[in-house]
Amino acid sequence: MLAIYQTLQLILSVFYTIMIVHIIMSLLINFGVLNMHQPVVAQIWQGLYKLLEPIYRPIRRYLPDTHPLDLAPLVVFITVIALQSYILPAIFGLA
């Protein structure tokens, strides 16, 4: 059981890191620090988009439309933190 718990924690940690990179890159692009016309930046951005958009899309259906501000990453971010810190330890009896 501990191996399953550790595997799930590792997956959530990797996903957490990918989300942090996506959020920081989004801010850097919006403030003009990164240029989307650079091939490396565009490829990284498209890769992150393809990874995270299938997770964000269903959540966006239920959230209100706050056009300039996307709340879906925040909801997923809080969910990942709750899973890592509270839900998984409680399920596996480690809390």
Stockholm file with secondary structure:
# STOCKHOLM 1.0

chainA/1-95         MLAIYQTLQLILSVFYTIMIVHIIMSLLINFGVLNMHQPVVAQIWQGLYKLLEPIYRPIRRYLPDTHPLDLAPLVVFITVIALQSYILPAIFGLA
#=GR chainA/1-95 SS CHHHHHHHHHHHHHHHHHHHHHHHHHHHHHTTSSCTTSHHHHHHHHHHHHHHHHHHHHHHHHSCCCTTSCCHHHHHHHHHHHIIIIIHHHHTTCC
#=GC SS_cons        CHHHHHHHHHHHHHHHHHHHHHHHHHHHHHTTSSCTTSHHHHHHHHHHHHHHHHHHHHHHHHSCCCTTSCCHHHHHHHHHHHIIIIIHHHHTTCC
//
